[in-house]
């Protein structure tokens, strides 16, 4: 799962809220695309115009809570706990409703999100949301390429070509938008995959190292320590 500059894994019954300007991508493991596997991923999306609440409500307190929610959505929000359970229940209800009943359930969902503290932001504070469709398409194309090829050698020239840029221009563009170097972001994807593989006690470290795109264990351990340490700092700040 990539949300802005956030890289991590998604699990069953995830609940996220993102703004339309925030690049976001979910991709299942390779096993889910093999025809002989009875595995599938199903997602439910609820889309709404951000100005909708302003059109139907004039209460200053309610609008303040809603505006705060929309501001947080620019970084992506992951809900958890009782709030998540209740909202998922309402999302399943709304898919079966029509008319005013559906509108009422939608407003209830917005109320639950706006008034809850059971959430964590995903993208870093310094992340700058892209503000046009071409930027979103560029980032999603790059993300798709990285998620498909991270286990092998990634050539910067090939990634820059996806955006029709020179290598230097692409690196500058990527750093400006994400506040991260392209190399660091790529290693976040690789280490994120490694953390998932490490849950399998039967896989040797060396095999995990190569599976994640590292040619030797030294580089693997170097980036693992760096990225995990930085992630812990970000959690402490939040």
C-alpha positions in Angstrom: 0.0 0.0 0.0 1.4 3.4 -1.0 -0.4 6.6 0.2 1.6 9.7 -0.8 5.0 9.0 0.6 3.8 6.3 3.0 4.8 2.7 2.2 3.3 -0.2 4.1 1.2 -3.4 4.0 -2.6 -3.5 4.1 -4.6 -6.2 5.9 -8.2 -7.4 6.0 -10.8 -4.7 6.9 -8.5 -1.7 6.4 -10.4 1.6 6.5 -8.8 4.7 5.0 -9.8 8.2 4.0 -7.8 10.0 1.3 -8.2 13.3 -0.6 -8.5 13.0 -4.4 -5.2 14.8 -4.8 -3.3 12.2 -2.8 -1.7 9.5 -4.9 -2.7 6.1 -3.5 -2.2 2.6 -4.7 -3.0 -0.9 -3.4 -1.4 -4.0 -4.9 -1.8 -7.6 -3.7 1.0 -10.2 -3.6 1.8 -12.1 -6.7 0.0 -15.2 -5.4 -3.3 -13.3 -5.8 -2.9 -13.0 -9.5 -2.2 -16.7 -10.1 -5.1 -18.5 -11.7 -4.7 -21.7 -9.7 -5.0 -19.8 -6.4 -8.4 -19.2 -4.8 -7.3 -15.8 -3.5 -8.9 -12.5 -4.1 -8.9 -8.9 -2.8 -12.1 -7.0 -2.7 -12.4 -3.3 -1.9 -15.3 -0.9 -1.3 -15.0 2.7 -2.3 -17.2 5.6 -1.2 -16.7 8.8 -3.3 -18.2 12.2 -2.4 -17.5 15.9 -3.3 -15.7 17.6 -0.5 -18.0 20.6 -0.7 -21.1 18.5 -0.1 -21.3 19.1 3.7 -20.9 22.9 3.2 -23.9 22.8 0.8 -26.3 21.2 3.3 -25.0 22.5 6.7 -24.3 26.0 8.2 -23.5 24.9 11.7 -20.0 26.5 12.5 -19.0 23.8 14.9 -19.9 20.9 12.6 -18.2 22.6 9.6 -15.0 23.1 11.7 -14.8 19.4 12.5 -15.5 18.5 8.9 -12.9 20.9 7.6 -10.3 19.5 10.0 -11.2 16.0 8.7 -10.7 17.1 5.1 -7.3 18.6 6.0 -6.2 15.4 7.6 -7.3 13.5 4.5 -4.7 15.3 2.5 -2.1 13.0 4.2 -4.4 9.9 4.2 -6.0 8.6 7.4 -6.1 5.0 8.7 -8.9 4.4 11.1 -8.8 1.6 13.8 -10.7 0.4 16.9 -14.4 0.8 17.5 -14.7 3.7 15.0 -13.4 1.5 12.2 -15.8 -1.3 13.1 -18.8 1.0 13.2 -17.9 2.7 9.9 -17.3 -0.6 8.1 -20.8 -1.7 9.3 -22.3 1.6 7.9 -20.5 1.2 4.6 -22.0 -2.2 4.1 -25.4 -0.8 4.9 -25.1 2.1 2.5 -24.3 -0.2 -0.4 -27.8 -1.7 0.0 -29.7 1.6 0.5 -31.2 4.2 -1.8 -32.6 7.7 -1.4 -32.7 9.6 1.9 -31.8 6.5 3.8 -28.5 6.3 2.0 -27.8 10.1 2.5 -28.5 9.7 6.2 -26.1 6.8 6.5 -23.4 8.8 4.6 -23.8 11.7 7.0 -23.5 9.3 10.0 -20.2 8.0 8.5 -18.9 11.6 8.1 -19.9 12.3 11.7 -18.1 9.2 13.0 -14.9 10.1 11.1 -15.0 13.8 12.1 -15.5 13.2 15.8 -13.2 10.2 16.2 -9.6 10.0 17.6 -9.2 6.4 16.5 -7.0 7.2 13.5 -3.4 7.7 12.4 -2.1 9.9 9.5 -0.1 8.1 6.9 1.9 10.5 4.7 4.5 12.6 6.5 3.8 16.2 7.5 6.2 17.5 4.9 4.5 15.6 2.0 3.1 17.9 -0.6 0.0 16.6 -2.3 0.1 16.8 -6.1 -2.5 19.3 -7.4 -3.2 18.1 -10.9 -4.2 15.0 -12.8 -1.0 14.6 -14.7 1.0 14.5 -11.5 -1.2 11.8 -10.0 -0.9 9.8 -13.2 2.9 10.1 -13.1 3.2 9.0 -9.5 0.8 6.1 -9.9 2.7 4.9 -13.0 6.0 5.1 -11.0 4.4 3.3 -8.0 3.0 0.5 -10.2 6.4 0.1 -11.9 8.3 -0.1 -8.5 5.8 -2.5 -6.9 6.1 -4.8 -9.9 9.9 -4.7 -10.2 11.4 -3.8 -6.8 12.8 -7.4 -6.3 15.1 -6.9 -9.3 17.5 -4.2 -10.4 15.8 -0.8 -10.9 17.4 1.5 -13.4 16.8 5.2 -12.7 16.8 5.9 -16.4 13.8 3.6 -16.9 11.8 5.1 -14.1 12.6 8.7 -15.3 11.4 7.7 -18.8 8.0 6.8 -17.4 7.6 10.5 -16.5 9.2 11.7 -19.7 12.0 13.3 -17.8 15.8 13.2 -17.6 17.2 11.4 -14.6 18.3 14.6 -12.9 14.9 16.3 -13.5 13.0 13.3 -12.2 15.1 13.0 -9.0 14.5 16.7 -8.3 10.8 16.4 -9.1 10.4 13.4 -6.9 12.2 14.9 -3.9 10.2 18.2 -4.3 6.9 16.3 -4.2 7.7 13.7 -1.6 10.4 15.2 0.6 12.3 11.9 0.0 14.9 10.8 -2.4 13.9 8.3 -5.0 16.5 5.8 -3.7 15.2 6.1 -0.1 11.6 5.6 -1.3 12.6 2.5 -3.3 14.3 1.0 -0.2 11.2 1.7 1.8 9.2 -0.5 -0.5 11.9 -3.2 -0.3 12.1 -3.1 3.5 8.3 -3.1 3.8 8.2 -6.3 1.8 11.1 -7.7 4.0 9.2 -7.0 7.2 6.3 -9.1 5.9 8.6 -11.9 4.8 10.3 -11.9 8.2 7.0 -13.1 9.7 7.7 -16.5 8.1 10.2 -18.1 10.6 11.2 -20.7 8.0 12.6 -18.2 5.5 16.4 -17.6 5.9 17.6 -14.0 6.1 19.7 -14.4 3.0 16.8 -15.6 0.9 14.7 -12.6 2.2 17.5 -10.3 1.3 17.6 -11.4 -2.4 13.8 -11.6 -2.6 13.6 -7.9 -1.7 16.1 -6.8 -4.4 19.3 -6.6 -2.4 22.5 -8.1 -3.8 24.1 -8.7 -0.4 23.1 -8.8 3.2 25.2 -5.8 4.2 23.0 -3.4 2.2 19.9 -5.1 3.4 20.8 -4.7 7.1 22.0 -1.1 6.5 18.6 0.0 5.0 16.6 -2.1 7.4 18.0 -0.4 10.4 17.8 3.0 8.8 14.2 2.8 7.7 12.8 1.0 10.8 14.5 3.5 13.1 13.0 6.4 11.1 9.6 4.8 11.2 9.7 4.5 15.0 10.6 8.2 15.3 7.6 9.2 13.1 5.3 7.0 15.3 6.7 8.7 18.5 6.0 12.2 16.9 2.4 11.2 16.1 
